[in-house]
Amino acid sequence: MVSASAIMKEGMQEGMLLHIIPSVSADPLKGDAPSCQNKSEEDIPKSSPFDFVIKQFQGKRSSSGKRKEQPSAIQKFFRGFDFGKSEGKERQETEETEINNCRADDQSEKDNLLVEDESSQLISEAESPSGEQRFNQFMQKLGKKPNSKNLDLNNCALSAADVTELELEEINLSWNGCVGGTLKTLTAQLHHVNLLKVLRLNNCRLAAEDVTSLGEAFEIVPQLEELDLSWNSNIGGKLSLLTKKLRKGCKIKLLKVTDCNLTAKDGESLALLAHDGHLARLRKLDLSYNNNISDEGWMVFCQGLAAFKELSELDVSLRPSSCRACGTWFSELLAALTKLPAMAELGMQRWVLSESQRKQLEGFNQDNKRNIRFDC
């Protein structure tokens, strides 16, 4: 007896052209004339169990051209296992899929950027870009709008050549060690930022030639109000290269030279600068963490301090984890404070005062009808 599975297999091999076997056949012994009962049964089509199976195969075959067969849940599950396919090939296919997806995302991003750039000014490849166009390109690379007046490039590993053609009021190039030794390249372009008000060059490894170049640039940026040169140890002993370039009418209100390894010579330079009135508008002066200034240097500085008529904050604190006895210049300091009506805060952290000096300090505000905050 032929099994159903054998018939199904044979039907598939012959292109699903199996003939349906009638369930009722004529009995050769009874002749060709069927009975009345047989006639009524022939009127109702009979179907065998194989009809259902074959119809299922035919249905799947006819629909295979219309839609792609979807993987079953079990196929999806076992896809992660290695059945005859090498791991390397599978990984390669995965990577190719990811790369294709990334390429699609990148293309989508490029399309979006292309739409945005249509509204901006296009630069012809045949023409050399102007200074303004180069600036716009530079700002776009930074993700900032070209009309921004403030630019913070703190710790960006920049050189001076990277920053030109900037219509700005504030530039912060702090912690860019590559600026040291090349500042002349930047200062030569400062005429493009003649409205500059704030310049920060903290920890840029500035050398003597950088200080000289910066001093020469003061005439180009007459609106400069804040200058921060902190944490540049090579400035020590060379501050005069900067200060001697200042002229009357200078608008600098804040000068910070924290931890610049200043010497007694630099203290004298500041005193001379104050005497000449070249920093008449100075309000905040930070000389903190310059432990190398001798008592003689502080004495000369304090003797000229009264010339900073608008000075409101002064910091001469020592470095953390250090201390030092306050010398005789302390009396000169208090004498100068009586002539500074705007003075509001004095930082003297880690200076060790004698008993008499402490009493002088405690009674200063009451004796002089002042309200200066002493941070000692």
Summary of the structure (lengths in Angstrom):
residues: 376
radius of gyration: 44.5
end to end distance: 111.2
largest distance: 146.1
contacts: 1001
relative contact order: 0.05
helix: 43%
strand: 8%
